[in-house]
Amino acid sequence: MANVHSLEMEIQVKMTAERFFNTFKNKEGNFTDKTEAVSVHRDDPTSNSSTQIWNFIVDGKMEQIKEKIDVDEENKSVSFLALEGDVLKQYKSYKIILEVVPKDDQVCIAKWTWEYEKLNDDVPPPTKYTAFVADYTRDLETRLLSES
C-alpha cells in the first residue's frame, strides 16, 4: 500500500485571487529570478491541461522538473504532477496543488499542498521545495505588484 504524505502551507498575497490565479492559468508571466520555463506543450488547445518543463534553483542547485499541469478554473486551483526530473530521485510520486482563495478584494491566500510518496524511509520530507515555493510566491507577488 502506498504511503502518501502531505504538507500544507498558506501564504497571504497582496492582490486579487483572480490576478494571482491567472498567472498560473495562463501559464505565462509566472517566472522569477529562480525559475525558467523551458517549454510548454498543450495536447489540446481547448484543454486546461498541459505539460511543462521547468528549470529552477533550489538550495543553490539547478534542478529540472517535467510536470503535468491541470487547471480548475471554477475552484481557482492548479495541480502540478511530477512526470520526470530531479524531485523523482527521492520521491516515488510528487504532486503540488495550489488553491487561490479570495480573502477580500485586495488580498488572497495561496494555499499550497504537497502530496508525495518517499522512495524509502531515509528520504526527508520535501521541505527544501516548500521553502523554495514560499520564496517563489513572495518573488512572484513582488514582481506582479511592480508591474501594476
Secondary structure, DSSP 4 states (H G I P E B T S, - for coil): ----EEEEEEEEESS-HHHHHHHHHTTSS---TTEEEEEEE-SSTTSSEEEEEEEEEETTEEEEEEEEEEEETTTTEEEEEEEEEGGGGTEEEEEEEEEEEE-SSS-EEEEEEEEEEESSTTSPPSHHHHHHHHHHHHHHHHHHHHH-
